Amino acid sequence: IFYESANLATQVKNKLKDLKGDERAEYREQNQAIVQAIPYFKSSTKVIRKLNKRRNLIYENLVMTGKEKEKELRVIDDMILARAKQANDRYAQYIKELE
């Protein structure tokens, strides 16, 4: 769900750039929850991208044993899941506040 929501946030952000005046204000109002969440999705995507790079480096490491890799990868995977969950929870909170 995180990547779908992050993609939606990017699409809304890009569309806002293209719109002007009243049309932009109306679109912003219609998509207020995702607009509020855009900065959080952007920062979360950046953090997750860095964690994935770290994950790939560990996976490709020839010095670490399988057990060491497994342990480190589990920690990074937990960090990725936690950050994605935080972003989704923040978006859900914005939606709930608008209801």
C-alpha positions as a Python dict, from the first residue, in 0.01 Angstrom:
ca = {
    (1, 'I'): (0, 0, 0),
    (2, 'F'): (290, 237, 74),
    (3, 'Y'): (417, 247, -282),
    (4, 'E'): (68, 297, -423),
    (5, 'S'): (7, 587, -185),
    (6, 'A'): (351, 735, -252),
    (7, 'N'): (284, 715, -628),
    (8, 'L'): (-54, 882, -578),
    (9, 'A'): (116, 1159, -378),
    (10, 'T'): (364, 1212, -663),
    (11, 'Q'): (85, 1222, -921),
    (12, 'V'): (-113, 1476, -716),
    (13, 'K'): (200, 1688, -666),
    (14, 'N'): (272, 1687, -1041),
    (15, 'K'): (-87, 1772, -1128),
    (16, 'L'): (-82, 2062, -881),
    (17, 'K'): (223, 2199, -1061),
    (18, 'D'): (32, 2197, -1389),
    (19, 'L'): (-285, 2365, -1259),
    (20, 'K'): (-337, 2736, -1202),
    (21, 'G'): (-577, 2958, -1010),
    (22, 'D'): (-921, 2835, -910),
    (23, 'E'): (-868, 2499, -1076),
    (24, 'R'): (-559, 2441, -863),
    (25, 'A'): (-736, 2549, -543),
    (26, 'E'): (-1029, 2319, -616),
    (27, 'Y'): (-799, 2024, -692),
    (28, 'R'): (-601, 2091, -374),
    (29, 'E'): (-922, 2095, -170),
    (30, 'Q'): (-1048, 1772, -329),
    (31, 'N'): (-718, 1598, -249),
    (32, 'Q'): (-640, 1768, 82),
    (33, 'A'): (-537, 1453, 272),
    (34, 'I'): (-284, 1339, 12),
    (35, 'V'): (-157, 1695, -32),
    (36, 'Q'): (-89, 1712, 342),
    (37, 'A'): (89, 1375, 325),
    (38, 'I'): (310, 1461, 25),
    (39, 'P'): (613, 1577, 231),
    (40, 'Y'): (594, 1272, 455),
    (41, 'F'): (572, 1031, 161),
    (42, 'K'): (861, 1211, -6),
    (43, 'S'): (1086, 1183, 300),
    (44, 'S'): (977, 825, 369),
    (45, 'T'): (1053, 723, 12),
    (46, 'K'): (1399, 876, 44),
    (47, 'V'): (1467, 690, 371),
    (48, 'I'): (1339, 361, 229),
    (49, 'R'): (1553, 407, -83),
    (50, 'K'): (1864, 447, 135),
    (51, 'L'): (1769, 143, 343),
    (52, 'N'): (1723, -62, 26),
    (53, 'K'): (2070, 42, -90),
    (54, 'R'): (2210, -72, 245),
    (55, 'R'): (2013, -394, 211),
    (56, 'N'): (2161, -461, -132),
    (57, 'L'): (2515, -396, -7),
    (58, 'I'): (2467, -647, 274),
    (59, 'Y'): (2316, -899, 36),
    (60, 'E'): (2615, -866, -200),
    (61, 'N'): (2874, -871, 82),
    (62, 'L'): (3111, -1164, 37),
    (63, 'V'): (3272, -1137, 382),
    (64, 'M'): (2961, -1180, 597),
    (65, 'T'): (2828, -1524, 681),
    (66, 'G'): (2476, -1625, 589),
    (67, 'K'): (2362, -1590, 950),
    (68, 'E'): (2514, -1242, 979),
    (69, 'K'): (2347, -1134, 657),
    (70, 'E'): (2014, -1277, 768),
    (71, 'K'): (2033, -1091, 1099),
    (72, 'E'): (2126, -757, 940),
    (73, 'L'): (1872, -793, 659),
    (74, 'R'): (1597, -865, 911),
    (75, 'V'): (1681, -543, 1099),
    (76, 'I'): (1676, -338, 779),
    (77, 'D'): (1353, -500, 660),
    (78, 'D'): (1192, -413, 994),
    (79, 'M'): (1309, -53, 956),
    (80, 'I'): (1164, -36, 603),
    (81, 'L'): (831, -180, 716),
    (82, 'A'): (815, 57, 1013),
    (83, 'R'): (878, 364, 797),
    (84, 'A'): (622, 254, 537),
    (85, 'K'): (367, 190, 811),
    (86, 'Q'): (432, 534, 962),
    (87, 'A'): (370, 701, 627),
    (88, 'N'): (50, 505, 567),
    (89, 'D'): (-70, 577, 922),
    (90, 'R'): (-2, 948, 875),
    (91, 'Y'): (-204, 947, 552),
    (92, 'A'): (-488, 759, 722),
    (93, 'Q'): (-481, 1014, 1005),
    (94, 'Y'): (-514, 1302, 757),
    (95, 'I'): (-808, 1128, 591),
    (96, 'K'): (-977, 1070, 926),
    (97, 'E'): (-929, 1434, 1028),
    (98, 'L'): (-1112, 1546, 714),
    (99, 'E'): (-1416, 1328, 776),
}
